[in-house]
């Protein structure tokens, strides 16, 4: 401490995670999801990097396939968020353009997921709803609603 004394401060180290914003034609692929002890909420595909040695992009591709049955050949790392407070981890936000459905979903035992293709405007409007789990992307969604310049940039990033 500044006065020379010592104190112990605790923090939690969580596994790093990925969030994917997938697009297909002119739609964003959102998910309506329910997990044990939650109500239904909206989100985009996401998950923890819980396979030893797995790289962020590998995890993003795996999570997209598991939760939607989709693949993409057009991936961009949109943002990397390092949390350094009481909970420490890194979240990688990827954009997956031109997704194609090639398989059935492979959901975990604690997931119920419905695929909900949304227009860009419908996707941005999720930021108005309390029933969403899009904390990592909500700032960009709000910026796109408020700034025409950012709206154009975000839309181009999502759809090409």
N, C-alpha and C positions, 0 to 999 in steps of 0.2 A: 504494500500500500504506500501511498505518498508519505505517510508518517512513519514508515519503517516497520509497521506491524504486518502480519501475514493473515490472509483469509483464504479459505477454499471456496472456489466458485465452480459449480458443476455445469456440464453441458452434455448433450446427447449427440452422438454421431450416427446419423441415419445413412442408409445406403443411398448412393446417387440414384437419380431417376431420370426418365425421359418423358416428354410430352410430345405428342405428334398432332399436327394439324393437317389432316389429309384432305385432298380435294379430288373430285371426280367430275369431269366435264366442268360445269359452272356451279357446282355445289360443294359445300364443306361437309365432310362426313363427321357428324356429331354422334354422340352416344347418349341414349337415355339408359341410365344404369341404376341398379339397386344392389346393395351389399347387405350382409347380415347387420341388423341394428341400424339401418338407414332407410329413409324413404327414397323415392325415385329422385334422381338428380341428373342434370345434363353435364357432359364433359366431352373431351376428345380422348382418343386412345392414349394410354400412359402406363407406366409401370416402373418398378424398381430394377436396378441393375443387380440382380441377385444370382447370376451365374458367374462363377469364378472366371476371371480373365476376359469377360465379355466387354467389348468396347461400346460406347454410347450409340453409335449408328447401328451396330448389330442388335442391340437391345431394342432400339426403335423399330427396326424391321420385324423383329420377333413379336413385339407387342402389337404392332399393326396387324400382323397375320393372325395372332391368337384372338384378338378382340373383334376383328372385322372380316377375316378371311381374305384380306386384300394385300396386294404388293404394289410397289412403285419402283420405277427406274430413275425417278427424278427427286432426289433428296437434297435439302439445304439445311444446314445448321442455322437457324434464325437467331437464336439467343442462348446464352449460357448464364445461368443465375447461380451465384455462389452465396449460400446462406451461411453467415458466420456469427449468428447470435447464440442463443441457448441451444438451438438445434442446428447442427452443422451438416450440410450436404450440398451437392451441386445438382442442378436440374438443367438438362439439355432440352431445348425446344427445337424440334425439327418440323419442317414443312415437307410433306410428301405430295407431289403433284401427280395428276393423271393416274390415280390409283385404279387398279383392276381387281375385280373379285375373281379369285381362282380356287377358293376352298370354303368350307364351312368354318364358322367360328369354333375355337377350342378354348372354352371358358374355364376359369378356375372354379372350384366348388363353391366359392363365395361370391360369384358374379352372376348377375342376370343383366344382359346387355341387349338393347334394341338399337339397331342402326337407324339413324335419322338424318338423311341428306337435307341440308338447309341451304337456302340462298345466302349470299354474303350478308345481306341485311338481316336476315333471321339469325344468323350466327352472331353478328354484332349485338343484336338485341338480347341475346342470352345474358349479356352483362347487366341487364336491368332486373333480372330475376334472382330471387333469393335461393332458388333451388338449382344452383350450379356449383360445380367444383372445378372452376377454371381460374383459380387464383393466379397462376403463373402467366396466363395470357390475357387476363382481364384488363390490364393497363393498356396493352396494344388495342384491344377491342374498344375501350373507351376513347383512346386517342383517335381511332379511325372514325368514331361517331362524331367527334368534336372538330377534327381538323381535316378539311378536304384534301390538303396536300398529303397528309399521312394516310388518309383513306385510300388514295390512289396508289401510294407506295405499298401499302399492306395488301391490297387487292392484287397488285401485280406480283408480289412475292408469293401469294397463295395460289394464283392460277397461271402465272407466267405471262 
